[in-house]
Amino acid sequence: NMPPKKVVEDALTNGCKSISYTYTEPASTAIEYVIDIAKIAKKKGLKNNIVSNGYINPEPLKELCKYIDATNIDLKGNERFYKEVCGDIRLNEILNSLKILYKNKIHIEITNLIIPGYNDSEKEIKKMLEWIKENLSLDIPIHFSRFFPYYKLNNIEPTPEKTLEKAKKIAESLGFKYVYIGNIFIDKAENTYCPKCKKLLIERYGFDVIQNNIEKNKCKFCGIKIYGIWE
């Protein structure tokens, strides 16, 4: 591995504003390494972001919370999926991680990869969303991602567009303010809209931001505060 100090130096040299820890599950394969980098990065004024499945013991997660600013947790949504596909992992442990992150005021976003036949029923999607609503916040951005057949699940068809759109409608009907669809291009499904005045705040195309109408953490049209880290 590259020494933690070198990682931070390279980030600063290249004009990065943050460091993201992702792929090969940083929480289980390199949590000490992540913390070592994040400590230095924080002192240098860089933000720290982690993309994780959330399967991490409470104590190292609490330590990590001292240094990270934002996280995206991949939440599969039901107990059966974790046991049958993920190797007897318990859903409650993932949910507890989300509670710890929320209690420590870490910016949270949740990604739900919808896999046909495993976690795509309206009942399961609604149950997951109701837990988030009850235990976290309606401000939490929800990303519904399209599944593509690969590796040991290559016998399953890609997630239908209508399934993703239905999930988005369920989330919005429950009051979630920021709901997105990913891994597929659906017009306007990547954009952020003001939860109050409904005007377009951030127009996206893939990884590109076409326009940004958030100023000083607020909607520039009506002035309402927008959940997120904008400065």
N, C-alpha and C positions, 0 to 999 in steps of 0.2 A: 504494500500500500504506500501511496504517497504520504509523507509526513504531514500531520495536521497543519502545521505552520505553513508548509508549502502550498497546501490547498487554498488557504486563505490568501496567501500572497498572490497566487495565480488569479484568484477571483478579483482581487483589487486591481491587479495589473490590467485585466481585461474589462474593467469598468462595470463589473457585475454589482448589483445592489443586494443580491441574496445568494445563498447556497441552498440547493435542494438535495435532499437525501432520498433516493428512490431506487427501485429495481433490486432484485435478489433479496428483497425484504430487509431493509436496514435495521428493523427492530430486533430481528432474531440472528442476523449474521454479523452485525457490526455495530451494535449499540454503543459500545465503549469508544469506538473510533468516531462515531457520529458525535458523541458528547464532547470528545476531545477537540474536534474541529469546531463545533458550535460554540464552545467556550471562548475560543480565540476570535472567531468571527464576530461574536456579540461585542467583544471589547473593541473591535475595529469598526463597529457601526454597521455591520452587515446583518441582514435578516436571515433567519434560518427556517427552512420549510422541510417537512418530512411527509412522504407519501408512503402509507403503510397499511397492512391488513389489520392493525390494531391488536394483534395477538402478542401482548407484552405484559410482563408482571408489573404490578402496581408500583413497587419501589423504584425500579429503573425508569419507569415512565414519569414518576414524580420528579426524579432528578433531571430527566430530559426537559421537563416543562420549565425549568429555570432558564433554559437557553433558546428554546425554539419559539417562533412567533406564529407559525401557521402549520396546519396539517390537513391532508386529505386522507380520510379513512375509507378503505374499500369494505363496505358492509354488504354481505351476501343476503342477509334478511331472514333466514330461517334455520332452525336447529338441524333439520334433516340434511340440508345441504352441507353444513360444516362437518357433520359426522360421516356422511357417505363419500363426499368428494375431497374434503380438506384434511382427512385423517383424524377423525374423532376430536376435533376442536370444538369447544363449547361456546355457543353463541353468547352466553352470559359474560364470558371473559372479554369479548370484544365490546359489548355494551358497557361493561365497567370501565374499560379504557376510555370510551367516549365521555363517560361521566367525569372521569378524572381530568381529561383535557378541558372540558367545559368549566369545571370548578376552578381550574387554574387560568381561566380566561384566555385560552389559546384560540386563535381563529380556526374554526373547524369547517371543512367542507366534506360531504359524504358522497361517495360514488357507489352506485348500485349497478353491477353488471348483471343484466337480465338474461338468464339462460333458459331457453324454451324447455319446459318439462321439469325444471328444477326449482325456479323461484319466480315464475312469471305469472302466477295467478293473481287476480285482482285482490283476493282476500289476503294473500301474503304480503303484497305490496302495501296495502292499506294498513295492515298490522304493523309493519316496519315503520311506516310514516307516523302512525299514531304514537309509537314509542318515542320517536324523535321529538314529536310535538310535546309530549308529556314530560320528558326528561331533559330535553335540551332547549331548543328554541325554533320558532318558525322563521327566524332569520338565517338559519343554517342553509347554505346553498346545497341543493340536491342535484346530482348528476346521474341520469339514467344512461348507461352505456350499452351499446349494441355488442352482442356476443358474435364471434366468428369461430367456426369449427377449427380446432387445432389440437395437436398432440393426442391425449387420451379421450377427448370429446370431439373427435373429428367426424363422428357420425350424426351430429346434431346440426340442424339448419341454422343459419344466422337468425338473429332475433328479428321478427317482422316489425316493420316501421309502425304499424298500427298498435302493437303492444307497447312500444316506447311512448307513443303519443298518448295512449290511455293512461300509462303510469304518470305522465306529466300532468294530465288533467286531474287525476286523483290527488296528487300532491297540491295542486293549486286550489282544488275544492276544499282541502283541509286548512288552507290559509298560508301555505308556504310561499314566501315572497320571491325566492330566486330558484327557479327550476330549469334545468337544462337537459338536452339530449346530446350524447356524444358518440363517437365512432361511426357516425353516419351523417351525411349532409341533409338536414331538413331546414328549410328556409326559416330564419329568425329563431331557431331553437337554441342557438349558442349565445344569443344577445341577452343583455341585462336591461330590464325595464324598471322604472321607478315604481315602487309598490304603492305610492300615493297618487301621483299625477299620471302614471302609466306611460310617460314619454320615454323614448329610447335613450338609455344612458351609455351603454357600451355596445358598439356594433363589432362583431367578430366574424372572421372568416378563417377557420382552422386556428392556427397559432397567431394570426395577425389581428391587431386591433385597428379597425378602420376609423372609428371615432370614439371619443371618450368625453362624456358630458358630466363627469363627476368633478367637482371643484371643492377642495378643502373638506373631503369626506362627505360632501353633500350633493344632492341633485341640484344642478345649476338652474333648473326651471322652477322648482317649488321649495327648495331649501331643506327638505327632509334629510336626516342623516342616513347614509347607506352603509350597511354592514360590510366590514372588510378592512383591509389595511391599504390605504391609498397613498400614503406619504412616507 
